[in-house]
Amino acid sequence: MPELPEVEIIKLGLERKIVGLKIKNVILLQLKSFIGDPKKIVGLKVDRVWRRANILGIELNKGTLLFHLKMTGQIIYQRSNIKSQRFIGGHPTEDMLGKLPNQHTRVIFEFNDGSHLYFNDMRRFGWIKVVTSTEVTSNKLFENLGP
């Protein structure tokens, strides 16, 4: 499982890359990895990226995406098809450096500027969940988590 400092580094990297972008499309390659309706987030803008314990939050103008990488999860932001145009965070494996999507890609987010965010998970324990702003502020999701 990624340690808290690693999730914080992912948060900091994604803040610089995706804030202000709009989600153009969501492609689910592994239905189990995505909880919620992907159609509800298409067209929404990324307002900010935050972290609570090992949960990564991507706040949209209507709702929030929660990510938990679990043991082998990875988040890879790619600006273009050039490998050097990547920001990588999560459990390191060789396939995160190769062609994307690959056999471990579970969810792909396409943004309005042509960039992509890949959620890879070799062991399929990680997840992404769509929640409302009310669910985030109610604190019920995080009552058993530390800061």
C-alpha positions in Angstrom: 0.0 0.0 0.0 1.4 3.4 -0.8 2.5 5.2 2.3 1.0 8.6 3.2 4.0 10.6 1.9 3.7 8.9 -1.5 0.0 9.8 -1.7 0.9 13.4 -0.8 3.4 13.4 -3.6 0.8 12.1 -6.0 -1.6 14.9 -4.8 1.0 17.6 -5.3 1.9 16.3 -8.8 -1.7 16.1 -9.9 -2.5 19.6 -8.6 0.0 21.0 -11.1 -1.4 18.9 -14.0 -5.1 18.5 -13.9 -6.7 21.5 -11.9 -8.8 23.5 -14.4 -9.2 20.6 -16.9 -12.6 19.2 -17.8 -13.4 15.5 -18.0 -14.2 14.7 -21.6 -14.8 10.9 -21.2 -14.4 8.1 -18.7 -13.5 4.6 -20.0 -14.1 1.7 -17.6 -12.0 -1.3 -18.4 -12.7 -3.0 -15.1 -16.1 -2.2 -13.7 -15.2 -3.3 -10.2 -12.6 -0.6 -9.9 -15.2 2.3 -10.4 -18.0 2.9 -8.0 -20.7 5.2 -9.3 -22.0 6.5 -12.6 -19.2 7.8 -14.8 -21.7 9.7 -16.9 -22.3 12.0 -14.0 -18.7 13.4 -14.1 -18.3 13.8 -17.8 -18.1 17.6 -18.6 -17.2 18.5 -15.0 -14.1 20.6 -14.2 -11.4 19.7 -11.8 -11.4 22.3 -9.0 -8.7 20.9 -6.7 -6.9 17.8 -5.6 -6.6 16.9 -1.9 -5.7 14.1 0.4 -7.1 12.6 3.6 -5.0 9.8 5.1 -4.3 7.5 2.1 -7.4 8.6 0.2 -6.8 10.9 -2.8 -9.7 13.3 -3.6 -10.2 15.0 -7.0 -12.9 17.7 -6.3 -15.0 18.6 -9.3 -17.3 21.5 -9.7 -20.2 19.1 -8.9 -19.0 16.2 -6.8 -15.8 14.4 -5.9 -13.7 11.4 -7.1 -12.1 9.4 -4.3 -9.1 7.2 -5.1 -7.6 4.5 -3.0 -4.6 2.8 -4.5 -4.5 -0.1 -2.0 -1.5 -2.4 -2.6 -0.6 -2.0 -6.3 -2.5 1.0 -7.6 -1.0 3.6 -9.8 -2.1 6.9 -11.2 -0.4 8.0 -14.4 -1.1 11.3 -16.0 0.0 11.5 -19.7 -0.1 14.8 -21.6 0.6 13.2 -25.0 1.7 9.8 -26.4 5.3 10.6 -25.5 6.5 8.6 -22.5 8.6 11.5 -21.2 5.3 13.6 -20.9 4.1 11.5 -17.9 3.6 12.1 -14.2 3.6 8.8 -12.4 2.6 7.9 -8.8 1.9 4.7 -7.0 3.3 1.2 -6.7 6.2 1.1 -9.2 6.2 -1.6 -11.9 7.8 -1.9 -15.3 4.5 -1.7 -17.2 3.8 1.9 -15.9 6.7 3.0 -18.1 5.5 1.2 -21.3 2.6 1.7 -23.6 -0.7 2.9 -22.1 -3.3 1.6 -21.7 -2.0 -1.8 -20.8 -3.2 -5.1 -19.2 -3.3 -3.4 -15.7 -5.2 -0.3 -16.7 -8.6 -0.3 -15.0 -10.0 3.2 -15.7 -9.0 6.0 -18.2 -10.0 9.6 -17.8 -9.8 11.7 -21.0 -9.5 15.5 -20.5 -10.6 18.3 -22.8 -7.0 19.2 -23.6 -6.2 15.7 -25.0 -4.4 14.5 -21.9 -5.3 11.3 -20.0 -5.2 10.0 -16.4 -4.8 6.2 -16.2 -5.7 4.3 -13.1 -3.7 1.0 -13.1 -4.0 -1.7 -10.5 -2.2 -5.0 -11.0 -4.1 -6.8 -8.1 -7.4 -5.1 -8.6 -7.8 -4.0 -4.9 -7.8 -0.3 -5.5 -10.9 1.7 -6.3 -12.3 5.0 -7.5 -15.6 6.2 -6.1 -17.9 9.1 -7.2 -19.4 10.9 -4.2 -21.3 14.1 -3.6 -19.9 17.1 -1.9 -22.4 16.5 1.0 -20.9 13.0 1.5 -17.4 14.5 1.7 -18.3 17.3 4.2 -20.5 15.0 6.4 -17.2 13.3 7.4 -18.9 9.9 7.6 -16.5 8.6 4.8 -13.4 9.5 6.9 -14.5 9.0 10.5 -12.1 6.1 11.0 -9.2 7.7 9.3 -6.4 9.9 10.6 -5.4 13.2 9.0 
